[in-house]
Amino acid sequence: MLATPAIGQTPQRLIPDFGAFNPIADAFEEPDPLVRYRIIFDVSQAARAEGSVHQGLDRVARMVNLLNYYGVKLQPGDIVVTLHGAAAKTALTPAAYAKRFKNEATPNAALIQQLTEAGVSVRLCGQSMVANGFEKEELNSDIKVDVSAITTIGTLQMRGYALIQD
């Protein structure tokens, strides 16, 4: 069993500005660095507080940081986020978000960038994109558009991904 990193040897967080966590000494269950983690985060709820980082995306960052802390080496695409429903607007650029929702700017752009730099694949449900009237030009450049969240989730589950819902 892998021990928690020693003091002074704490790995750097892969998502430095988001996904904070507290190490738990002598935890019963810890992430296993010998397991390949392949996870879909189904993010469909609206942000709890308008103008704040979406809690579902921050949860993804926490998972990435926790796995890294415990020595799990993720490969690009091992973690997939599907944005749909009320969370679809999270995929907009700051300018498009501000124009459409009369808000300053979405704080999620920096988080999405850090997630993709860490190898997380962030996807938008194409059906939600169309239903909301979003144009591809309005989307954050780090976002990929899938046909639908339900087909992506189903396909990835059949390929062995675990599902975490918000």
Secondary structure, DSSP 8 states (H G I E B T S, - for coil): ------TT-----SSTTS------TT-SS---TTS---EEEEE-S--SSTTS--HHHHHHHHHHHHHHHTT----TTSEEEEE-GGGGGGGB-HHHHHHHHSSS--THHHHHHHHHHTT-EEEEEHHHHHHHT--GGGB-TTEEEES-HHHHHHHHHHTT-EEEE-
